[in-house]
Amino acid sequence: MEYLPGGRENKIARVANTVHRPAGPWTRSVHALLRHVRAVGFTAVPEPLGFDEADNEIVTFLAGEVCNYPLSAAAASEEALVSAAQLLRAYHEATVSFLAQNVENHTWQLPTQTPIEVICHGDFAPYNVVLNGRQAVGIIDFDTAHPGPRIWDLAYALYRWAPFTHPQNPDGLGDLETQSGRARLFCDAYGFPAAQRDKLVDMMILRLETLVRYMQAEAHKGNEAFIANLADGHHLLYLADIKYLGEKRPFILAGRQS
């Protein structure tokens, strides 16, 4: 057994070709989702295998590299960016038929957003995408999956992959022109209509504002992980990025079309 790096130290373990992860009230819904998308041909996600004696979920291990910030050369490459966008689109398409299966009876960690078009991943960032070289080949960590519109998921993915961060954010990559160019590449590869791209900056801002409120609410409930995040000033980075997006909105929108 080896513990895997990530946001929960010594709580996610690899055992042979499986991964044991803490489960939540939403995990059985996530497993139903994973089984469905795999059944319709999208196999770039872990296969759910049930639960262990400690009630941790068990899923198959996806081989490859996963990169946190600062991004490696491979994760920051345009090849990774484009293939990640294509992977997200394929995942979204695989979830559409899941929506017809009484999705309202499922439990999700994050609240449903409307209009419901797909099952959003909820945290489609480089640290949740598996790479084979510079090719995105898998998606992991579906704890934040929830029903919502494509643009809700796409907005957060753009924020993470461009990434649209203010100059002092250590997770940043390049200047605003570079970020905007990467965002255009991502939207083109996903196939997101150019006519709808003028909504993306406002959606990124809303998505980050919602995230900060969620962190604060969870910390108020006593969630130790979010208490630690707030104590570390994690939310301050998001607030600074919100301000940055608002200030740079005209420039980003001016180049929204490829």
C-alpha positions as CSV (number, residue, x, y, z in Angstrom):
1,M,0.0,0.0,0.0
2,E,1.2,3.5,-0.8
3,Y,-0.5,6.8,0.1
4,L,-1.1,9.1,-2.9
5,P,-0.4,12.8,-2.9
6,G,-3.4,15.1,-3.0
7,G,-5.6,17.3,-0.8
8,R,-6.1,14.6,1.9
9,E,-2.8,13.5,3.4
10,N,-2.6,9.8,4.2
11,K,-6.2,9.2,3.4
12,I,-6.0,8.1,-0.3
13,A,-4.1,4.9,-0.7
14,R,-3.2,2.8,-3.7
15,V,-3.4,-0.9,-3.2
16,A,-2.1,-2.9,-6.2
17,N,-4.2,-1.5,-9.1
18,T,-7.0,0.0,-6.9
19,V,-7.4,3.2,-5.0
20,H,-9.1,3.4,-1.6
21,R,-10.6,6.9,-0.9
22,P,-12.8,8.3,1.9
23,A,-16.5,8.0,1.0
24,G,-19.3,10.5,1.5
25,P,-23.1,10.5,1.3
26,W,-22.7,11.2,-2.4
27,T,-20.3,8.3,-3.2
28,R,-22.9,5.8,-4.3
29,S,-24.4,8.4,-6.7
30,V,-20.9,8.9,-8.1
31,H,-20.4,5.2,-8.5
32,A,-23.7,5.0,-10.5
33,L,-22.4,7.8,-12.7
34,L,-19.1,6.1,-13.3
35,R,-20.7,2.8,-14.1
36,H,-23.0,4.5,-16.6
37,V,-20.4,6.5,-18.5
38,R,-18.2,3.5,-18.8
39,A,-21.2,1.4,-20.0
40,V,-21.8,3.9,-22.8
41,G,-18.2,3.8,-23.9
42,F,-16.4,6.5,-22.0
43,T,-13.8,4.5,-20.1
44,A,-11.4,7.3,-19.2
45,V,-12.7,7.2,-15.6
46,P,-12.0,4.8,-12.7
47,E,-14.2,1.8,-12.4
48,P,-16.0,1.7,-9.1
49,L,-15.5,-1.6,-7.2
50,G,-17.5,-1.0,-4.0
51,F,-16.2,-0.3,-0.5
52,D,-13.7,-1.7,1.9
53,E,-14.1,-2.7,5.5
54,A,-13.5,0.9,6.7
55,D,-16.2,2.0,4.3
56,N,-13.7,3.7,2.0
57,E,-14.7,3.6,-1.7
58,I,-12.6,1.4,-4.0
59,V,-12.0,2.4,-7.6
60,T,-9.5,1.2,-10.2
61,F,-6.2,3.1,-10.5
62,L,-5.7,5.1,-13.7
63,A,-2.0,4.8,-14.8
64,G,-0.3,8.0,-15.8
65,E,0.9,11.4,-14.4
66,V,-1.2,13.8,-12.4
67,C,0.2,17.3,-11.9
68,N,-0.6,19.9,-9.3
69,Y,0.6,23.5,-9.5
70,P,3.0,24.8,-10.5
71,L,2.4,22.9,-13.7
72,S,5.0,20.7,-15.3
73,A,6.1,21.3,-18.9
74,A,3.8,18.4,-20.0
75,A,0.7,19.6,-18.1
76,A,1.3,23.2,-19.3
77,S,1.6,22.2,-22.9
78,E,-1.0,23.0,-25.6
79,E,-1.2,19.3,-26.3
80,A,-2.4,18.7,-22.8
81,L,-4.7,21.7,-22.9
82,V,-6.4,20.6,-26.1
83,S,-6.7,16.9,-25.2
84,A,-8.1,17.8,-21.8
85,A,-10.8,20.0,-23.4
86,Q,-11.7,17.1,-25.8
87,L,-11.8,14.7,-22.8
88,L,-14.2,17.0,-20.9
89,R,-16.5,17.2,-23.9
90,A,-16.5,13.5,-24.3
91,Y,-17.3,13.0,-20.6
92,H,-20.1,15.5,-20.8
93,E,-21.6,13.7,-23.8
94,A,-21.5,10.4,-21.9
95,T,-23.4,11.9,-19.0
96,V,-26.4,13.2,-21.0
97,S,-28.2,9.8,-21.0
98,F,-27.5,9.4,-17.3
99,L,-29.8,12.4,-16.7
100,A,-32.8,10.3,-17.9
101,Q,-32.3,7.8,-15.0
102,N,-34.1,9.5,-12.2
103,V,-31.1,11.7,-11.5
104,E,-33.2,13.7,-9.0
105,N,-33.0,10.7,-6.7
106,H,-29.3,10.9,-6.4
107,T,-27.2,12.7,-3.7
108,W,-24.5,15.1,-4.7
109,Q,-21.9,16.9,-2.6
110,L,-22.5,20.2,-4.4
111,P,-25.9,21.7,-5.2
112,T,-27.5,21.2,-8.6
113,Q,-27.2,24.1,-11.0
114,T,-29.7,25.0,-13.7
115,P,-30.4,24.5,-16.5
116,I,-29.4,20.8,-16.1
117,E,-27.6,19.7,-19.3
118,V,-24.9,17.3,-18.1
119,I,-23.3,16.0,-14.9
120,C,-20.5,18.4,-14.2
121,H,-17.3,17.1,-12.9
122,G,-17.1,20.1,-10.6
123,D,-13.3,20.3,-10.4
124,F,-11.9,19.7,-13.8
125,A,-8.3,20.9,-13.1
126,P,-4.9,19.5,-14.1
127,Y,-4.6,17.8,-10.7
128,N,-7.7,15.7,-11.6
129,V,-6.6,14.8,-15.1
130,V,-4.3,11.9,-15.9
131,L,-1.7,12.4,-18.6
132,N,0.2,10.0,-20.7
133,G,3.1,12.2,-21.8
134,R,1.3,15.3,-23.0
135,Q,-2.0,13.6,-23.8
136,A,-4.9,13.7,-21.3
137,V,-6.2,10.2,-21.0
138,G,-8.2,10.1,-17.8
139,I,-10.3,12.0,-15.2
140,I,-10.3,11.2,-11.5
141,D,-11.9,12.5,-8.2
142,F,-15.6,12.8,-8.9
143,D,-16.5,13.8,-5.4
144,T,-17.7,17.2,-6.7
145,A,-19.8,15.9,-9.5
146,H,-23.3,17.4,-9.8
147,P,-25.9,18.2,-12.4
148,G,-25.7,21.5,-14.1
149,P,-25.1,23.4,-17.4
150,R,-22.0,22.8,-19.6
151,I,-20.9,26.4,-19.1
152,W,-20.7,25.9,-15.3
153,D,-18.2,23.2,-15.6
154,L,-16.4,24.8,-18.6
155,A,-16.0,28.1,-16.7
156,Y,-14.1,26.5,-13.8
157,A,-12.1,24.3,-16.2
158,L,-11.0,27.5,-18.1
159,Y,-10.1,29.2,-14.8
160,R,-7.9,26.2,-13.9
161,W,-6.3,25.4,-17.4
162,A,-5.7,29.0,-18.7
163,P,-5.2,29.5,-15.8
164,F,-6.9,32.9,-15.2
165,T,-4.9,34.0,-12.1
166,H,-3.7,37.4,-11.0
167,P,0.1,38.0,-11.3
168,Q,0.8,37.2,-7.6
169,N,-0.9,33.9,-7.7
170,P,1.8,31.1,-7.5
171,D,-0.4,28.9,-9.7
172,G,-0.2,31.3,-12.6
173,L,1.1,30.6,-16.1
174,G,2.0,33.4,-18.4
175,D,0.5,36.9,-18.9
176,L,-3.1,37.8,-19.7
177,E,-2.6,37.4,-23.4
178,T,-1.2,33.9,-22.9
179,Q,-4.1,33.0,-20.6
180,S,-6.7,34.3,-23.1
181,G,-5.1,32.4,-25.9
182,R,-5.1,29.2,-23.9
183,A,-8.8,29.8,-23.1
184,R,-9.6,30.1,-26.8
185,L,-7.8,26.9,-27.6
186,F,-9.7,25.1,-24.8
187,C,-13.1,26.4,-26.0
188,D,-12.2,25.5,-29.6
189,A,-11.2,22.0,-28.7
190,Y,-14.3,21.5,-26.5
191,G,-16.5,22.8,-29.3
192,F,-18.0,25.6,-27.2
193,P,-19.9,28.0,-29.5
194,A,-18.2,31.3,-30.1
195,A,-21.5,33.2,-29.8
196,Q,-21.8,32.0,-26.1
197,R,-18.3,32.8,-25.0
198,D,-19.1,36.3,-23.9
199,K,-20.8,34.7,-20.8
200,L,-17.7,32.9,-19.7
201,V,-15.9,35.6,-17.7
202,D,-19.0,36.4,-15.7
203,M,-19.5,32.6,-15.2
204,M,-16.0,32.2,-14.0
205,I,-16.5,35.0,-11.5
206,L,-19.8,33.5,-10.3
207,R,-18.2,30.0,-10.0
208,L,-15.4,31.3,-7.8
209,E,-17.7,33.4,-5.7
210,T,-19.9,30.3,-5.1
211,L,-16.8,28.3,-4.2
212,V,-15.7,30.9,-1.6
213,R,-19.1,30.9,-0.1
214,Y,-19.1,27.1,0.0
215,M,-15.7,27.0,1.7
216,Q,-16.9,29.5,4.3
217,A,-20.2,27.7,4.9
218,E,-18.4,24.3,5.4
219,A,-15.9,25.9,7.7
220,H,-18.7,27.3,9.8
221,K,-20.2,23.8,10.0
222,G,-16.9,22.5,11.5
223,N,-15.4,20.9,8.4
224,E,-11.7,20.7,9.4
225,A,-10.4,20.7,5.8
226,F,-12.1,24.0,5.0
227,I,-11.2,25.5,8.3
228,A,-7.6,24.8,7.5
229,N,-8.1,26.2,3.9
230,L,-9.4,29.5,5.3
231,A,-6.7,29.7,8.0
232,D,-4.1,29.3,5.2
233,G,-5.7,32.1,3.3
234,H,-6.7,29.8,0.4
235,H,-9.9,31.8,-0.2
236,L,-7.9,35.0,-0.6
237,L,-6.3,33.7,-3.8
238,Y,-9.8,33.1,-5.2
239,L,-10.9,36.6,-4.2
240,A,-7.9,38.2,-5.8
241,D,-8.5,36.1,-9.0
242,I,-12.2,37.3,-9.0
243,K,-11.0,40.9,-8.9
244,Y,-8.5,40.2,-11.7
245,L,-11.1,38.6,-13.9
246,G,-13.4,41.6,-13.4
247,E,-10.7,44.1,-14.2
248,K,-9.5,42.2,-17.3
249,R,-12.9,41.2,-18.5
250,P,-12.9,43.6,-21.6
251,F,-9.6,42.3,-22.8
252,I,-10.6,38.7,-22.4
253,L,-13.9,39.2,-24.2
254,A,-12.2,41.1,-27.0
255,G,-10.4,37.9,-28.0
256,R,-13.1,35.4,-27.2
257,Q,-13.4,34.1,-30.8
258,S,-10.7,32.2,-32.5
